[in-house]
Amino acid sequence: MALELQQRSENSLKAQHNSEQRLQLALAATDAVGTWDWDIREDRFIADAHFALLHGVDPDDAGLLPISAYLQGVHPEDRAMVTRSIKHSITYSTEYAEEYRLLQADGQIRWVFARGRCYKDPQGRPARFLGAALDLTERKHTEQALRQSQTELQLIINAMPVLISYVDHEERFRLNNSAYLDWYGMTPQELYGKTIREVIGDEVYAGRADKIADALKGKASSFIAVTPHRDGRPRHALMKYLPRFGADGSVNGFYIFVLDETERKLTEEALRHLNENLEERVGQRTEALAQANQRLQNEMFERERAEDALRHAQKMEAVGQLTGGIAHDFNNMLTGIIGSLDLMQRYISAGRSAEIGRFTEAAVSSAHRAAALTHRLLAFSRRQSLDRRPIDPNQLVASLEDLFRRTKGAHIDFKVQLGADIWLVNTDASQLENALLNLVINARDAMPDGGELRIETANSYLDGTDITTLEPVKAGDYVMLGVCDNGAGMTPKILAKAFDPFFTTKPIGQGTGLGLSMIYGFAQQSGGHVTIQSEPGQGTCVRLYLPRLHGTALETTAPASLGDAPVARAGEAVVVVEDDPAVRMLVVNVLDELGYTAHQAGDARAALPLLESDLRVDLLVTDVGLPGMNGRQLAEIARQHRPGLKVLFMTGYAEKAAERQGFLDEGMDMVAKPFSIDLLATKIRGMISGDGPHQA
C-alpha cells in the first residue's frame, strides 16, 4: 500500500511538471508581448520569458516565485495602484486592466499595458489569475516626441515676424501664430473656428473672394491688399495663399502668410533717392522670408501628417458621382417602357388591339426592373423598409434554383448544399432573393472561363469571435446563406473597398457598384451580418448571417389578385388624395372595379371639404408627400372630424416606410410605390373589412 501511494504521488508530480512545461510553451507561442498565469492559492506566478525579464525576474525562475517578486519590478510610484487593481479584480470578479511603469535594472523606464481576469473554483474561491501585457514604451516615446514637436513648432511660428495662419476648406481658422493674433487683437480662443468673412468683414472679403476660391481649388496666389488692423487703420500687406493638399490630392485648406508693407509704402518715395539699393534689399528680405515661409510650410505639413498618424484615422474617399451603370440601366428600362407604349398606341390606332399583349408585358417587365433598381438604391442608403415575414431559407433557395441555373451560364457547374433542419428567419423575402441573385451574378462574372458556383445554408452560433464583420456581432443563433465560387478572387486592396458605395471592377454599363453595398444594408436592417472571404486565384465566398426566428410556425398564403379581392359592400366609400393624376386615376379605377364609391382630390386643400362633409367615408387613401399639407397632417385633421377613420398611406420614398413604427397609428397602414394593382386592391379591402394592420 505504501509503495502504491508513493507511486501515485510521483505520477502526480510528474503530471504537474508536464502541465507547467506545456503552459510555458503555450505562453511563449502567443502573440502578446508578455503573458502570465498566477496560481492564487499556492501564490505561484507562471510567466513567459519576456514578461519575466520586463519585471526583473530570471526566466528560469518564472514559474517558481510568488507575485510579490514581480511586483518588485513595478515602478514604486505605480506599485500600490497595481496592487489595488489586482485585489479589486479578485474581490469583485472584474476585468483587470492597467497601464503602469516598470523600473529596469539599468534605470530605464518602460511602459506596459496589462489585462487579465481572476477565475474561481466551483466553490467560488479565487483560483487562478490569467492575463497578458503589451509593451507601450515605444508608443509613449512617440507621443511624447510628437507633443514636444508640436510645442516647438508653435514656438517657432510664434517667433516669426510674419503673420501666419491656416484655414480649412470651410474657411475657418485652425492655426495662428502670435503675430496674427496680435494683428487682429484676438486671443487664440476668439479666433479659432471663426470664418475669414467674420474676421475681415464683408467688404474686404468681397475683394479677396476670387483669391480664396482659387486657393481652395489648389491655386497659390500672392498679392498686395489693404487689410484691417486692430487699431482701425487700414494696413498695406503682402499676402500669400498656399493650398494644402491631402494624401488623396484634394485641397484640405490653405496657409495664409501676411507681411506688413504699410511702413514701406509710406516711406518708399522718400527713401528711394536716399538709398538706390532699397529695392534690392527689400527683394533680398522678401526672398529670405519666402524661403523661411517655405520651410515653415514643410514643417507644418509634417506636423499635420504626424497628427494624422497619432489619431490612426483614415478619411474615407469622397463618394463619386453616380455614373455609367445606373444611367445605362435606367435608359434601357425607359426605352422598353416608352417603346412598348408607343407601339401599343400605333397598334390600337390601326385596330390591332388583339396583338398588343406582348407590348404590355414588355412595358410592365421594364417598369418592374426600374422599381427593383430603386429598391437597391434605397437598400444601399439604409432607408428602404423591409416587409419582414417568417421565411424558411431552404425553401427560398430551392424556389430560386431554376433561376440561378439560368443565370449562371452553361460554362459553370452549379451546386446547392442545404443544411438539415434549418431555422426560420424573419426578413424580407424579396430583398433576400435580390441579395442572393446579386451574389450569383457576381460569382458568374468572376468565372468567365468556367468554374464552380456553390450556394450553401447552415445553422450557426456566433459570439463575435467566429467572424470578422464591419459591425459588432450580437451573440446568438444565426442562419448562414453563402454564395461561393472558385473564380478570380480579389486582392486585399479590392477586398477592402468591396462594400464602398459605387465601387465596381466591372466596365461602365455593366455594374453600378451598389450590389454589395445593398447586401450590407439589407443585412444590417435584418439585424444580421455579412462577411467576405477572398484570395486571388482561389475564389470568393460571401456569407449572409440572419438572426434565427424563435417560436414561429411558417405560414403559407396564396398571393391575392384583383379578381380574388372581395367586392365592396353596399354604400362603402373611399376618399383618394393624390397629386399625381396618373396614380390618382389608377387608384380610382381600382375602387370602381371593386364597386366602391370613390371621391378624389389632388391635394389636401381639395380633400378637406369632402372629409368635413356628411358624406359616408369608410377609408382615406392619401399620398404622404402632398404639396402644402402632407398626407400625415391631413389624416390628423380628418380624424378630428371622423374619429377612428382608417387611413392607407401611399409613399414613393421609403424613408417614412422605414420609420413606420413611429409614423403609423392604430387603424393606419402604408403601401410603398410602385405597387401592383393586386396589392392595392387587397390592401383597400383588408383595411375596410378590418383585417388590415392596426399599428400603434
SVG drawing of the C-alpha trace seen along z (x, -y; Angstrom):
<svg xmlns="http://www.w3.org/2000/svg" viewBox="-76 -112 98 114">
<polyline fill="none" stroke="black" stroke-width="0.4" points="0.0,0.0 2.8,-2.4 4.5,-1.7 1.2,-2.4 0.8,-5.7 4.4,-6.7 3.9,-5.8 0.7,-7.9 2.5,-10.9 5.3,-10.6 2.9,-10.4 1.0,-13.4 4.2,-15.5 5.3,-14.4 1.9,-15.3 2.1,-18.7 5.6,-19.3 4.5,-18.3 1.5,-20.6 3.7,-23.5 6.0,-22.8 3.1,-22.8 1.8,-26.1 5.2,-27.7 5.3,-26.6 1.8,-27.9 2.7,-31.2 5.8,-31.6 3.8,-30.9 1.3,-33.7 1.5,-37.0 1.3,-39.0 4.4,-40.7 4.0,-39.1 1.6,-36.6 1.1,-35.1 -0.9,-32.5 -0.9,-33.1 -1.9,-30.2 -3.5,-32.2 -3.8,-29.5 -0.2,-28.5 0.9,-32.0 2.9,-30.7 3.3,-33.1 4.0,-31.5 5.0,-33.9 6.7,-33.7 10.3,-34.9 9.5,-38.3 7.1,-39.2 9.6,-37.9 12.5,-40.0 10.4,-43.1 9.6,-42.7 13.3,-42.0 12.8,-38.2 15.1,-35.5 13.2,-33.5 14.5,-30.3 12.6,-31.2 9.5,-32.4 7.2,-29.6 8.6,-29.3 8.2,-32.8 5.3,-34.5 3.6,-37.5 5.4,-39.8 8.7,-39.1 7.1,-40.5 5.6,-43.5 9.1,-44.5 9.8,-45.3 6.9,-47.8 7.9,-51.5 7.5,-52.4 5.0,-55.2 2.8,-52.7 3.2,-49.6 0.3,-50.5 -2.0,-51.2 -1.3,-47.9 -1.7,-46.0 -5.1,-47.7 -6.3,-47.0 -5.4,-43.3 -7.2,-43.0 -10.2,-44.7 -10.4,-42.4 -10.2,-39.3 -12.7,-40.6 -15.4,-41.8 -14.7,-39.5 -14.0,-42.4 -11.5,-42.6 -8.1,-43.8 -6.7,-46.5 -3.9,-48.9 -1.1,-51.0 2.0,-51.2 5.7,-51.7 8.5,-49.2 11.8,-50.2 14.6,-48.3 17.8,-47.3 19.7,-49.8 17.4,-52.6 15.4,-52.8 11.6,-53.2 9.3,-51.0 5.6,-51.3 3.3,-48.3 -0.5,-47.8 -1.7,-44.7 -5.1,-43.0 -6.3,-39.9 -9.1,-38.2 -9.5,-36.1 -11.1,-32.7 -12.7,-30.9 -13.1,-27.3 -16.6,-25.6 -16.8,-26.8 -16.4,-30.4 -12.9,-30.8 -10.2,-32.6 -8.1,-30.0 -6.2,-31.4 -5.4,-34.8 -4.5,-34.8 -3.6,-37.8 -1.3,-39.4 0.7,-42.6 1.8,-44.8 4.9,-46.9 3.8,-50.5 7.3,-52.1 7.8,-53.0 4.3,-54.4 4.8,-56.5 8.1,-57.9 6.4,-58.6 3.6,-60.5 6.0,-62.5 8.1,-63.3 5.1,-64.4 3.9,-66.7 7.4,-68.2 7.5,-68.7 4.1,-70.4 5.3,-72.7 8.5,-73.6 6.7,-74.2 4.3,-76.6 7.3,-78.4 8.9,-78.7 6.0,-80.2 5.2,-82.5 8.8,-83.9 8.3,-84.7 7.5,-88.3 5.3,-87.2 1.6,-86.7 0.9,-83.0 -2.4,-81.3 -4.2,-78.2 -7.8,-77.9 -9.7,-74.7 -11.9,-74.0 -14.8,-75.8 -12.6,-78.9 -12.4,-78.6 -9.2,-79.5 -7.5,-76.4 -3.9,-77.6 -2.5,-81.1 0.8,-82.5 1.2,-85.2 1.7,-87.9 -1.5,-87.0 -3.5,-87.1 -1.9,-90.4 -2.7,-92.0 -6.4,-91.5 -6.3,-91.9 -7.8,-88.4 -7.0,-85.5 -6.5,-82.0 -9.9,-81.0 -11.6,-84.0 -10.1,-83.5 -10.2,-79.7 -13.1,-78.4 -14.2,-81.8 -14.5,-82.3 -12.5,-84.7 -15.6,-86.7 -16.3,-87.1 -12.8,-88.4 -12.2,-90.8 -15.7,-91.8 -18.0,-91.5 -16.4,-94.4 -12.8,-93.3 -13.9,-89.6 -15.6,-90.5 -12.3,-91.9 -10.5,-88.6 -13.2,-86.1 -11.6,-85.1 -8.2,-84.5 -9.8,-82.5 -11.7,-80.4 -8.5,-79.8 -6.7,-78.7 -9.4,-76.2 -9.1,-74.9 -5.4,-74.3 -4.0,-77.5 -1.4,-79.5 -1.6,-83.3 0.4,-86.3 -0.9,-89.9 -0.8,-93.2 -4.0,-94.1 -5.4,-96.6 -6.4,-94.7 -8.0,-95.8 -5.9,-96.2 -6.9,-96.2 -6.2,-100.0 -8.9,-100.6 -6.5,-102.0 -6.1,-100.0 -2.7,-98.5 -0.9,-97.5 0.1,-93.9 1.8,-91.4 -0.4,-88.3 0.2,-84.7 -2.3,-81.9 -0.7,-78.5 -3.0,-75.5 -2.5,-72.4 -3.1,-69.1 -4.2,-65.9 -2.8,-62.5 -5.6,-61.9 -4.7,-65.1 -7.8,-67.0 -7.4,-70.5 -7.9,-70.5 -7.4,-74.2 -4.7,-76.9 -2.0,-78.7 -2.1,-82.5 1.2,-84.4 1.0,-88.2 3.8,-90.7 3.0,-94.2 4.1,-96.5 2.5,-99.7 5.6,-101.5 7.4,-100.6 4.6,-102.0 4.6,-105.3 8.4,-105.8 9.2,-104.2 9.2,-107.5 11.2,-109.4 13.8,-106.7 14.2,-106.0 16.5,-108.9 18.5,-108.3 19.1,-104.6 19.0,-103.3 19.6,-99.8 16.4,-99.8 14.5,-97.7 17.3,-95.2 17.5,-94.9 13.7,-94.6 13.8,-91.9 16.5,-90.0 14.4,-90.3 11.3,-89.1 13.2,-86.2 14.6,-85.3 11.1,-85.4 9.7,-83.3 12.4,-80.7 11.5,-80.8 7.8,-80.5 8.6,-77.5 10.5,-75.8 7.7,-76.6 5.1,-75.3 7.0,-72.0 7.2,-71.8 3.5,-72.5 2.8,-69.8 4.9,-67.3 3.0,-68.4 -0.3,-67.6 0.9,-64.2 2.1,-63.4 -1.2,-64.3 -3.0,-62.1 -0.6,-59.2 -1.3,-59.8 -5.1,-59.6 -4.8,-56.5 -7.9,-57.5 -8.1,-57.5 -10.6,-59.6 -13.0,-57.8 -12.7,-58.8 -15.5,-61.1 -18.3,-59.2 -18.1,-59.9 -20.9,-60.9 -23.3,-58.1 -22.1,-57.2 -22.4,-54.8 -24.0,-51.7 -27.2,-53.2 -27.7,-55.6 -27.3,-52.7 -29.8,-50.5 -32.4,-53.3 -32.1,-54.2 -32.6,-50.6 -35.7,-50.3 -37.2,-53.6 -36.6,-52.5 -38.6,-49.3 -41.4,-51.2 -41.7,-54.1 -41.2,-51.9 -43.8,-49.4 -46.4,-52.1 -45.7,-53.8 -46.2,-50.5 -49.4,-49.9 -50.8,-53.3 -49.9,-52.5 -51.5,-49.0 -54.7,-50.4 -54.9,-53.1 -54.6,-50.5 -57.3,-48.4 -54.9,-45.6 -55.7,-45.6 -55.5,-41.8 -51.8,-41.9 -50.7,-44.4 -50.4,-41.8 -46.6,-41.3 -46.0,-45.1 -47.9,-45.4 -45.8,-42.6 -42.6,-44.3 -43.6,-47.6 -44.6,-46.0 -41.4,-44.0 -39.2,-47.1 -41.2,-49.0 -40.6,-46.2 -36.9,-46.3 -36.8,-50.0 -38.6,-49.5 -36.1,-46.9 -33.2,-49.2 -34.7,-52.0 -35.2,-49.3 -31.4,-48.5 -30.6,-52.2 -32.8,-52.6 -31.4,-49.5 -27.9,-50.9 -28.9,-54.2 -30.3,-52.1 -33.7,-53.8 -35.7,-51.0 -38.4,-49.4 -38.4,-45.7 -41.6,-43.6 -40.4,-41.1 -42.1,-37.7 -41.1,-34.2 -39.1,-32.5 -37.6,-29.0 -34.2,-29.7 -34.0,-26.3 -37.4,-26.7 -36.4,-30.1 -33.2,-28.8 -34.9,-25.8 -37.6,-28.0 -34.8,-30.1 -32.7,-27.2 -34.0,-27.2 -33.5,-31.0 -29.9,-30.6 -29.2,-27.8 -30.4,-30.0 -28.4,-33.0 -25.1,-31.2 -24.5,-30.2 -23.7,-26.8 -20.0,-27.1 -20.3,-27.0 -21.1,-24.0 -23.8,-24.7 -24.2,-23.1 -26.6,-23.6 -25.7,-22.4 -28.7,-22.9 -28.2,-22.3 -30.5,-20.0 -33.3,-21.4 -32.5,-25.0 -34.1,-27.5 -36.6,-30.1 -35.6,-33.8 -37.7,-36.9 -36.8,-39.1 -38.0,-40.4 -38.1,-37.5 -37.8,-39.8 -34.7,-41.5 -33.1,-38.2 -33.9,-36.9 -32.3,-40.0 -29.2,-39.7 -28.7,-36.0 -29.3,-36.7 -26.8,-39.6 -24.2,-37.3 -24.8,-34.6 -24.3,-37.2 -21.1,-38.4 -19.8,-34.9 -20.7,-34.2 -18.9,-37.3 -15.8,-36.3 -15.6,-33.0 -15.6,-33.9 -13.7,-30.7 -15.9,-28.5 -15.7,-27.1 -17.9,-26.0 -20.7,-28.1 -22.0,-26.8 -24.9,-28.0 -25.0,-26.7 -27.1,-27.1 -26.3,-26.2 -27.3,-26.9 -24.6,-28.8 -24.0,-30.3 -21.9,-33.5 -20.3,-35.2 -18.2,-37.8 -15.0,-35.7 -16.1,-33.5 -16.2,-36.0 -14.8,-39.4 -17.5,-42.0 -17.8,-45.8 -20.2,-46.0 -20.1,-44.4 -21.7,-40.9 -24.5,-40.3 -24.0,-36.8 -26.8,-34.3 -28.2,-31.9 -28.0,-32.8 -28.8,-31.2 -25.9,-31.3 -26.6,-31.7 -23.5,-31.6 -22.6,-32.0 -19.1,-30.7 -17.1,-30.5 -13.6,-29.4 -13.1,-32.3 -10.5,-35.1 -10.9,-36.2 -10.0,-39.7 -6.8,-41.3 -6.7,-42.7 -6.8,-46.2 -10.0,-45.5 -11.5,-43.5 -11.1,-46.5 -13.3,-48.5 -15.9,-45.8 -18.7,-47.4 -17.9,-51.0 -20.7,-52.7 -20.4,-52.8 -17.2,-50.8 -17.1,-48.3 -14.4,-46.5 -16.8,-45.9 -16.7,-48.0 -19.0,-51.1 -22.6,-50.0 -22.1,-46.5 -22.4,-47.4 -23.5,-50.2 -21.3,-49.3 -24.3,-49.0 -24.6,-45.2 -22.5,-44.5 -23.5,-47.8 -27.1,-46.9 -26.5,-43.5 -24.7,-45.0 -27.6,-47.4 -30.1,-44.6 -28.1,-42.5 -27.9,-45.4 -31.7,-46.2 -32.4,-42.5 -30.2,-42.5 -27.6,-40.3 -24.1,-40.5 -22.2,-39.8 -18.7,-38.6 -16.4,-38.2 -13.5,-35.7 -11.5,-36.0 -8.0,-35.3 -6.6,-36.0 -6.8,-32.9 -8.7,-30.9 -12.2,-32.4 -14.6,-34.3 -17.2,-33.3 -19.8,-35.8 -21.9,-34.7 -25.1,-36.3 -25.9,-35.7 -29.5,-36.4 -30.9,-36.1 -32.8,-32.9 -36.6,-33.4 -37.8,-31.6 -41.2,-30.1 -43.0,-31.0 -44.6,-28.5 -44.2,-29.2 -47.4,-30.4 -48.2,-29.9 -50.6,-32.3 -51.5,-32.4 -50.9,-35.7 -54.1,-37.8 -55.3,-39.1 -57.8,-41.7 -60.2,-39.0 -60.0,-37.4 -60.4,-40.6 -63.8,-40.9 -66.0,-43.5 -67.4,-46.5 -70.4,-46.2 -73.4,-48.5 -72.6,-52.1 -68.9,-51.8 -67.0,-55.0 -63.3,-55.9 -61.6,-59.4 -58.5,-59.3 -55.9,-62.2 -53.0,-62.1 -51.3,-64.9 -50.1,-62.7 -53.1,-62.4 -51.9,-59.1 -51.6,-57.5 -54.9,-59.0 -56.7,-57.6 -55.2,-54.2 -56.5,-54.1 -59.9,-55.4 -60.3,-52.8 -59.4,-50.0 -62.1,-51.3 -64.6,-51.5 -63.8,-47.9 -64.4,-46.7 -67.7,-48.6 -66.7,-51.4 -67.9,-54.9 -64.7,-56.9 -64.2,-60.6 -60.9,-62.1 -58.8,-65.2 -55.5,-66.5 -54.2,-67.9 -55.2,-68.2 -56.9,-71.6 -59.3,-70.0 -59.8,-66.9 -60.8,-68.7 -64.3,-69.7 -65.0,-66.1 -63.7,-64.9 -65.5,-67.6 -68.9,-67.0 -71.6,-64.5 -70.5,-62.1 -70.0,-58.5 -66.3,-57.8 -65.0,-54.3 -61.3,-54.8 -58.9,-57.6 -56.3,-56.7 -53.7,-59.5 -50.2,-60.1 -47.7,-61.1 -45.8,-63.7 -48.6,-66.0 -47.9,-69.7 -48.6,-72.0 -50.1,-70.0 -48.7,-66.4 -50.7,-63.2 -49.9,-62.6 -51.2,-66.1 -54.3,-65.6 -55.0,-62.3 -54.7,-64.0 -57.3,-66.7 -59.6,-64.2 -59.6,-62.1 -60.6,-65.2 -63.9,-65.2 -64.1,-61.5 -62.6,-59.7 -61.3,-56.2 -61.2,-56.9 -59.0,-54.2 -56.1,-55.6 -54.0,-53.9 -50.8,-56.0 -49.1,-55.8 -45.4,-56.8 -42.8,-56.8 -39.9,-57.4 -39.1,-54.7 -37.9,-56.9 -41.4,-57.0 -41.9,-53.3 -38.6,-52.6 -39.8,-54.5 -43.4,-53.2 -43.3,-52.3 -43.2,-56.0 -45.3,-57.1 -48.4,-55.0 -51.1,-55.0 -53.8,-52.3 -56.0,-51.9 -53.3,-53.1 -51.2,-51.2 -48.8,-52.0 -48.1,-50.8 -44.8,-51.8 -44.8,-52.9 -44.5,-51.4 -47.2,-48.9 -49.2,-46.4 -53.0,-46.8 -53.5,-43.4 -51.6,-44.6 -53.5,-47.9 -56.9,-46.1 -56.1,-43.7 -54.9,-46.5 -58.0,-48.5 -60.4,-45.6 -58.4,-44.5 -58.4,-48.0 -62.2,-48.5 -63.0,-45.0 -60.9,-45.4 -58.4,-42.7 -55.5,-45.1 -52.7,-46.0 -53.6,-48.1 -50.3,-49.6 -49.5,-51.9"/>
</svg>
